[in-house]
Amino acid sequence: MTQKIFWKNPYQTILNTEVSSVLIGGVITLRETIFYAFSGGQESDSGTIGGLPVLEAKKDGQEIYYSLPNNHGLTAGDEVTVEIDWNRRYRLMRLHFAAELVLELIYKRLAGSAKIGAHIAAEKARIDFEWKESISGILPEIKQAAHSIINANSNIISAFSDEENERRYWEVAGFAQVPCGGTHLKQTGEVGEIKLKRKNIGKGKERVEISLA
């Protein structure tokens, strides 16, 4: 099983490691990794392994599989350098926390609302949830509350709730503790200013799009 350094240090951008296995179709696994694979709505990192572009990063159970060009020539035991696109990773981290912050504020404001989807990309994030009417009227209130937490620049704790099964959470003291296995910021202030936009995606469903100002 790949050791996931991106949880220990989500700010690390380069890692020297070893190829654990080579599978068919140019797929490999690593001894440890800083390269996040799509999970929980957060998109994969982009970058290289051994100087080769990662075409796909896929999580399956507790393992992560990386697809490289078919002619990569790597074998098990080879030393490789993993490098990620930091600008993309950092935007994903900022938007990920912003989206979860907004969702928690919606839960607190709209009792009985329930998330039905989410997607975190480097350009913007979205959260979808069940609610019986438009939330346009409360969106300014949600945005103000989010900025209050962001501007407080509080510490964000990120840790295991169940290490064996790789279950993790983030927590801001006095606000919320949320199960999540993504990559997280150290402090809320790193998010910066955000913009919120409401969309109707069907009867009884609401979407909020989050972007960085």
C-alpha positions, 0 to 999 in steps of 0.5 A, a space after each residue: 500500500 502506498 504511503 500517502 505523504 500528501 496527508 503528512 505534508 500537503 505543501 510538499 511538491 517534490 518527492 524521491 521514491 521507488 516504484 513498487 509495482 508495474 502493471 499492464 497498460 503503463 500503470 505503476 504504484 509507488 512506495 510513497 506519494 505526494 500525488 493526490 488521486 481523485 477522491 471525495 470530489 477533489 480532482 487529481 493533481 497534475 505532474 510527473 513521475 520520473 519525468 513522465 506525465 501522469 495521465 491518470 491517478 486512480 484510487 482503489 481502496 487504499 492503493 493509488 494507481 498511476 497511468 504513465 505512457 505505455 513505453 515508460 520503461 520503469 521496473 519495480 525498484 526503480 528510483 523516481 522523482 515525483 513532482 506535482 503542479 503546485 499552483 494547481 494543488 494550492 488552488 484545489 486546497 483553497 477551493 476544497 476548504 472553501 466549499 466544505 466551509 460553505 457547506 457546513 454553514 448551509 447545514 447550520 442555516 438550513 436544518 434538514 438540507 443534505 449534500 447530494 454532490 460536489 466537485 472541486 476543480 482548480 477553476 471553481 468548486 461546486 456543492 449540490 444539496 437538497 432544499 425545497 426553495 431557492 437559497 438566493 436570499 441567504 447567500 450573502 449571509 453565507 458568504 459573510 459568515 464564510 469570510 468571517 471564518 476565513 479572516 479569523 485565520 484559524 488553525 485547521 487541524 487535519 488528522 486520522 480518526 481511524 488510521 488503519 482504515 485511512 479515515 481522516 477529518 479536518 477541524 476548526 476549533 469552535 466551528 466544525 469537525 468534518 470527515 474528509 480525506 482531502 488535502 488541507 490548508 494549515 490556516 483558514 486565511 489561506 483561502 482568501 476572498 471567495 465568490 458564491 453563485 447560486 444555480 437551480 439544478 432541478 426541483 428540490 435541488 440547489 447548487 452553489 458555485 465557489 470561486 476565488 476572487 
